[in-house]
Amino acid sequence: MSGATHIVGGLMFAGTLCSFTDVNVFANPYYIGACIFFSILPDIDTTKSMIGFPLYPISWLIYQKFGHRTITHSVLFLIFVWSTLIVLSKLQIIPDENYTKIALFSTISHYVFDMITVSGIPFFYPFFKNRCVIPGNPAFRFKTSDLRAEALVFGICSILCFTMQPLFASGFWTSYNRQFGTIKHVDRENQNTEYYVVCEYSYIKNAELQEGEAIVIESKTNELTLFNRREVFTLNADDPQLKINHTRPRISTIEKRFEERQFFNVSIDSLHQMLNGKLATGLIQSNYNVRYIDNAITYYTNFINFKNRFDFHIYAGVDSSRTTITTNIARLEASISQTREKHSAELQKWQQHQQQIQNVEDSLTNRMLSNYHRNKLQQELISLRRRNYDKPVYQSPASQIAELEAQRKAISEKALLFSGHMTVYTFGFDNSGSEINFAAKPLYNSEKILANTQSYPLMENYAD
């Protein structure tokens, strides 16, 4: 095979095999260069080859020592190339371990294309000098000098290189899983990648067609938890009210990262800042009952366990302990005020009675009164004195006042505080906008940087 055929064939062959390991040969120009280099490297044993000519001293020495299609077309040379690249990768001379995969598959592609020629290659040289060929019948193999056969192989490989770009870009298994369009295959894709998976979904619920894209938050073989930057929703294959048309996975460029946050005795405003515009899972405990809504159900509690909630909001509960204290203060103030008003009313009534007696006594001192009027006033005075009662004494409600002071002190010293921990999903974008627009994953970064989630105990001690 000519050098051009080996290059095109190597790009097609290595690109296909690398797609099984989520490496896109065409995603990086350096990857393409490595693929071209290693797909013609075995021909370094002849000075007439595309790589042997510029490396003349080395190619001439190899040719003089071993000849063409011998040691450089054997499994020993393949192991040598592979081992050398592994060592260079470990020494970080090669920045990306994907070069090792590309080099291995590109070199193998050269062997495969030489095996389909009439002469074949001694793959197990120098242990066995027998030629390895594909297929066994020489009538079905190509001749090196046959230009039509070369053009046919070159053309087929060139067409495949262009038409198989979606496969190279998405990877074999992603492309495979997309063909089925089921929740099970989305789950399989999500479990085997360190990147967030974007699910293209289409389903019918309540006679309404719903279509779009969403990030896969959690997945099971029959259920997906999705987030579309506005809300979190679930697709369950066993839901009789849900008809799922398809769910197709696509690996994004966003790596799975989680931010762990612990907090102790923070205010409700600070808690809202931590939850605002975030997708989170966590445990929160407050010193008073609060109110929150989850799945259209309102809860009143001081212990909150939430999972995969976006923009989660907590409200100061109307029946909270703090509100109860406020109610008690109002009740005590009303009771003390009522006691004072009752004493004032009784004192005013007593003063009016005393004033009436004084007025009658003053009238009796008038010597100009007739006997009739004097007798009448004396009878009125006797009646008033019979109804006379002691001056009302104010009884201070000391116990209620003490309780009121205690309640006021409690509400002034204690505030609504929250403690706990949460895991926040980090997607690498801000909260602006509402559309999912994740590019296809550039399959050339093999570094796993998925942060492991950690469990923290819920703090239960609160400062007064």
C-alpha positions in Angstrom: 0.0 0.0 0.0 1.1 3.6 -0.7 1.8 6.1 2.0 -1.4 8.1 1.1 -3.5 5.0 1.4 -2.0 4.2 4.7 -2.6 7.7 6.0 -6.3 7.8 4.9 -6.8 4.2 6.1 -5.1 4.9 9.3 -7.3 7.9 10.0 -10.4 5.8 9.3 -9.2 2.7 11.2 -7.7 4.5 14.2 -10.6 6.9 14.3 -13.1 4.0 14.5 -11.2 2.0 17.2 -10.5 5.2 19.2 -14.2 6.0 19.2 -14.7 2.9 21.4 -12.5 4.6 24.0 -14.1 8.0 23.7 -11.1 9.5 21.8 -11.9 11.7 18.8 -8.9 11.6 16.4 -10.3 14.6 14.5 -10.9 16.8 17.5 -7.2 17.9 17.8 -4.8 18.7 14.9 -2.0 17.1 17.0 -4.0 13.9 17.2 -4.4 13.9 13.4 -0.6 14.5 13.0 0.1 11.6 15.4 -2.3 9.3 13.5 -0.6 10.2 10.2 2.9 9.7 11.6 2.2 6.3 13.2 0.1 5.0 10.3 3.2 5.2 8.0 5.9 4.6 10.7 6.4 0.9 10.0 7.6 1.8 6.5 10.6 3.4 8.0 12.5 0.2 6.9 12.7 1.5 3.3 14.3 4.7 2.0 11.6 4.9 -0.8 8.7 5.4 1.6 7.0 8.6 2.6 8.6 8.5 6.1 11.8 6.6 5.1 13.0 9.3 2.7 13.2 12.2 5.1 14.7 9.9 7.8 17.2 8.5 5.3 20.0 7.4 7.7 17.7 5.5 10.0 15.7 3.9 7.2 18.8 2.9 5.3 20.3 1.2 8.4 17.1 -0.7 9.1 16.8 -1.8 5.5 20.4 -3.0 5.4 20.0 -4.9 8.7 16.5 -6.4 8.3 15.1 -5.6 4.9 11.6 -4.3 4.0 8.5 -5.6 5.8 10.3 -7.5 8.5 11.1 -6.2 12.0 9.1 -2.9 11.7 6.0 -4.9 10.6 6.1 -7.3 13.5 4.5 -7.5 16.9 7.9 -6.7 18.5 7.9 -3.3 16.8 4.3 -2.7 17.9 5.2 -3.5 21.5 8.3 -1.3 21.3 6.2 1.7 20.1 3.5 1.1 22.7 6.0 0.7 25.6 8.0 3.8 24.5 4.9 5.9 24.5 3.7 4.6 27.9 7.1 5.5 29.4 7.0 9.0 27.8 3.4 9.4 29.1 4.4 8.4 32.7 7.3 10.9 32.5 4.8 13.5 31.3 6.9 14.1 28.2 3.7 13.3 26.3 1.0 15.5 27.9 -1.9 13.3 26.9 -2.2 9.5 27.3 -4.6 9.4 24.3 -1.5 9.6 22.0 -0.7 6.1 23.1 -4.1 4.8 22.0 -3.8 6.7 18.7 -0.3 5.4 18.1 -1.3 1.8 18.8 -4.3 1.8 16.6 -2.6 3.7 13.8 0.3 1.3 13.7 -2.1 -1.7 13.7 -3.9 -0.1 10.8 -0.7 -0.2 8.8 -0.3 -3.9 9.5 -3.9 -4.6 8.6 -3.7 -2.8 5.3 -0.4 -4.6 4.4 -2.0 -7.9 5.3 -4.7 -7.5 2.7 -1.9 -7.3 0.0 -0.7 -10.4 -1.8 2.7 -10.6 0.0 1.3 -9.9 3.6 3.7 -9.3 6.6 5.7 -11.5 8.9 3.8 -10.3 12.0 5.6 -12.7 14.3 9.0 -12.0 13.0 11.7 -13.0 14.0 10.2 -16.0 15.8 8.2 -17.0 12.7 8.9 -15.7 9.2 5.6 -16.9 7.8 3.5 -14.2 6.2 0.2 -13.2 7.8 -2.5 -12.3 5.2 -6.1 -11.4 5.1 -7.9 -13.3 3.6 -6.2 -16.6 3.0 -7.1 -16.8 -0.7 -4.6 -14.6 -2.7 -7.2 -14.0 -5.3 -9.1 -11.7 -2.9 -6.0 -9.7 -1.9 -4.7 -6.6 -3.4 -1.5 -6.1 -5.4 0.8 -3.3 -4.3 1.3 -2.2 -7.9 -2.4 -2.2 -8.7 -3.3 1.5 -8.9 -7.0 0.8 -9.3 -7.1 -1.2 -6.1 -5.1 1.5 -4.3 -7.6 4.1 -5.6 -10.5 2.0 -4.5 -9.2 1.6 -1.0 -8.2 5.2 -0.8 -11.6 6.4 -2.0 -13.6 4.1 0.4 -11.5 5.2 3.4 -11.8 8.9 2.4 -15.6 8.6 2.2 -15.7 6.8 5.5 -13.6 9.4 7.2 -16.1 12.1 6.2 -19.3 10.2 6.7 -18.3 8.7 10.1 -17.6 12.1 11.7 -20.7 11.9 14.0 -19.4 8.6 15.2 -15.9 9.9 15.8 -17.2 13.0 17.6 -19.7 11.3 19.9 -17.8 8.1 20.4 -19.0 4.6 19.5 -21.0 3.9 22.7 -22.7 7.2 22.7 -23.7 6.8 19.1 -24.8 3.2 19.9 -26.9 4.4 22.9 -28.5 7.2 20.9 -29.8 4.7 18.3 -32.1 3.0 20.8 -33.5 6.2 22.4 -34.5 4.6 25.7 -34.0 5.5 29.3 -31.9 2.4 29.8 -29.3 3.5 27.3 -29.2 7.1 28.6 -28.5 5.6 32.1 -25.8 3.4 30.6 -24.2 6.5 29.0 -24.5 8.5 32.2 -22.9 5.8 34.4 -19.8 5.5 32.1 -18.7 9.1 31.7 -17.2 11.9 33.9 -19.0 14.5 31.9 -22.6 15.7 32.3 -24.9 13.9 29.8 -27.5 16.0 28.0 -30.7 14.1 27.2 -32.7 15.0 24.1 -36.3 14.0 25.2 -39.7 13.8 23.6 -42.7 12.6 25.6 -46.5 13.0 25.9 -48.2 13.8 29.2 -51.8 14.9 29.7 -52.2 14.9 25.9 -49.4 17.5 25.5 -46.2 16.9 23.6 -43.0 17.9 25.5 -39.7 18.1 23.7 -36.3 19.6 24.5 -32.9 19.1 26.1 -32.0 18.7 29.8 -29.0 17.7 31.9 -29.1 14.2 33.4 -28.8 14.7 37.2 -29.5 11.1 38.2 -30.3 8.0 36.3 -31.6 4.5 36.7 -32.5 1.8 34.2 -36.1 3.0 34.2 -35.9 6.6 35.5 -34.2 9.8 34.7 -33.9 12.9 36.8 -33.5 15.9 34.4 -32.7 19.6 34.9 -33.5 22.1 32.1 -32.1 25.2 34.0 -35.6 26.1 35.0 -36.9 23.0 36.9 -36.1 19.5 37.9 -38.4 16.8 36.5 -38.5 13.0 36.3 -39.1 10.6 33.4 -40.2 7.2 34.5 -40.6 4.4 32.0 -43.2 2.7 34.3 -45.4 5.8 34.6 -48.7 4.9 32.9 -49.5 8.6 32.4 -46.3 9.1 30.5 -45.6 8.1 26.9 -41.9 8.5 26.1 -41.2 8.8 22.4 -37.4 8.9 22.8 -34.6 9.9 25.1 -31.2 10.3 23.4 -28.0 10.9 25.3 -25.3 13.4 24.2 -22.1 13.9 26.2 -21.4 17.6 27.0 -18.2 19.5 27.6 -19.2 20.1 31.3 -17.4 17.9 33.8 -19.3 16.5 36.7 -18.4 18.6 39.7 -20.0 19.0 43.1 -19.4 21.7 45.7 -19.8 20.7 49.4 -21.0 23.4 51.7 -21.3 23.4 55.5 -22.9 26.2 57.5 -23.6 26.9 61.1 -26.1 29.3 62.6 -26.7 31.4 59.4 -29.6 33.7 58.9 -32.4 33.0 56.5 -31.1 35.6 54.1 -27.7 34.0 54.0 -29.3 30.6 53.4 -31.3 32.0 50.5 -28.1 33.3 49.0 -26.6 29.9 49.1 -29.7 28.3 47.5 -30.6 31.0 45.0 -30.2 29.8 41.4 -28.6 26.6 42.6 -29.4 22.9 42.2 -28.7 21.3 45.5 -29.2 18.3 47.8 -28.8 18.6 51.5 -29.9 18.6 55.1 -30.9 21.7 57.0 -32.0 22.2 60.6 -33.4 25.4 62.1 -34.0 26.5 65.7 -37.6 27.3 64.9 -40.2 25.7 62.7 -40.2 27.0 59.1 -42.3 26.4 56.1 -41.3 25.1 52.7 -43.1 23.6 49.7 -41.9 20.4 48.0 -43.8 18.7 45.2 -46.8 20.9 45.8 -47.0 19.9 49.5 -46.5 22.4 52.3 -44.4 21.3 55.3 -43.9 22.9 58.7 -40.8 21.6 60.4 -37.4 22.5 61.7 -35.7 19.5 60.0 -35.5 19.8 56.2 -34.2 17.0 54.0 -34.3 17.9 50.3 -32.9 16.3 47.2 -32.2 17.7 43.7 -34.1 20.9 44.2 -33.5 24.0 42.1 -33.8 27.4 43.7 -35.1 25.9 46.9 -36.9 28.4 49.1 -37.6 28.3 52.8 -40.1 30.6 54.5 -40.4 31.6 58.2 -43.3 29.5 59.3 -46.6 31.1 60.4 -46.9 28.6 63.2 -43.2 28.7 64.1 -41.9 28.9 67.7 -40.8 32.5 67.1 -44.3 33.4 66.1 -45.6 31.6 69.1 -43.4 33.8 71.3 -44.7 36.9 69.6 -48.3 35.7 70.1 -47.5 35.1 73.8 -46.1 38.6 74.1 -49.2 40.1 72.6 -51.4 38.0 74.9 -49.5 39.1 78.0 -49.5 42.7 77.0 -53.2 42.6 76.4 -53.9 40.9 79.7 -51.7 43.4 81.7 -53.4 46.3 79.9 -56.8 44.9 80.6 -56.0 44.7 84.3 -54.8 48.3 84.4 -57.9 49.5 82.5 -60.2 47.6 84.9 -58.5 49.2 87.9 -58.8 52.6 86.3 -62.5 52.1 85.7 -63.1 50.9 89.3 -61.1 53.8 90.7 -63.0 56.3 88.5 -66.3 54.8 89.8 -65.2 55.1 93.4 -64.1 58.7 92.9 -67.4 59.5 91.3 -69.2 57.9 94.3 -67.1 59.9 96.8 -67.8 63.1 94.8 -71.5 62.4 95.1 -71.3 62.0 98.8 -69.3 65.2 99.1 -71.8 67.1 97.0 -74.7 66.1 99.2 -72.9 66.9 102.4 -72.0 70.4 100.9 -75.7 70.9 100.0 -76.8 70.1 103.6 -74.7 73.0 104.9 -76.9 75.5 103.3 -79.2 77.0 106.0 -81.6 78.3 103.4 -82.9 74.8 102.6 -86.4 74.0 103.4 -87.2 71.1 105.7 -88.5 69.2 102.7 -85.3 69.5 100.7 -83.2 68.9 103.7 -85.0 65.7 104.5 -84.7 64.6 100.9 -80.9 65.2 100.9 -80.4 63.4 104.1 -82.2 60.3 102.8 -80.0 60.5 99.6 -76.9 60.8 101.8 -77.9 57.8 103.9 -78.4 55.8 100.6 -75.1 56.8 99.2 -73.3 55.9 102.4 -74.9 52.5 102.5 -73.5 51.8 99.0 -70.1 53.1 100.1 -67.1 50.6 99.4 -63.4 50.7 99.9 -61.1 52.5 97.6 -59.9 50.0 95.0 -56.2 49.0 95.3 -54.2 48.2 92.2 -52.9 44.6 92.2 -50.0 44.5 89.9 -49.9 41.2 87.8 -46.3 40.5 88.8 -46.2 37.0 87.4 -47.5 38.2 84.0 -45.1 41.1 83.9 -42.2 38.7 84.7 -43.3 36.3 82.0 -43.6 39.2 79.5 -40.1 40.4 80.2 -38.8 36.8 79.8 -40.6 36.5 76.5 -39.3 39.8 75.2 -35.8 38.9 76.2 -36.1 35.5 74.4 -37.3 37.1 71.2 -34.6 39.8 71.3 -31.8 37.3 71.9 -32.8 34.5 69.6 -33.2 34.7 65.8 -34.2 32.2 63.1 -30.9 30.4 62.4 -30.0 27.5 60.2 -27.2 24.8 60.3 -26.5 21.9 58.1 -24.7 20.9 54.9 -25.6 20.7 51.2 -24.1 19.4 47.9 -24.4 21.9 45.1 -24.2 20.9 41.5 -21.7 22.9 39.5 -22.4 23.2 35.8 -19.9 25.9 34.8 -22.5 28.5 33.7 -24.2 31.3 35.5 -28.0 31.6 36.1 -28.6 33.9 33.1 -30.6 32.6 30.2 -32.8 29.5 30.1 -31.7 27.5 27.1 -29.4 24.4 27.2 -26.6 24.8 24.6 -24.0 22.3 25.4 -21.5 21.5 22.7 -20.6 17.9 21.9 -17.9 16.6 24.1 -14.4 17.0 22.7 -13.2 13.5 23.3 -9.5 14.3 23.9 -9.3 14.9 27.7 -9.0 11.7 29.6 -8.2 13.3 33.0 -10.9 12.3 35.5 -11.7 15.3 37.6 -15.0 14.2 39.0 -15.1 15.3 42.6 -16.4 12.7 45.0 -19.3 13.8 47.2 -18.7 13.6 50.9 -21.1 13.0 53.8 -21.0 15.4 56.7 -22.8 14.9 60.0 -25.6 17.4 60.7 -24.7 19.8 63.4 -27.1 19.9 66.3 -25.6 22.3 68.8 -26.8 25.9 68.5 -25.5 29.0 70.1 -28.0 31.0 72.1 
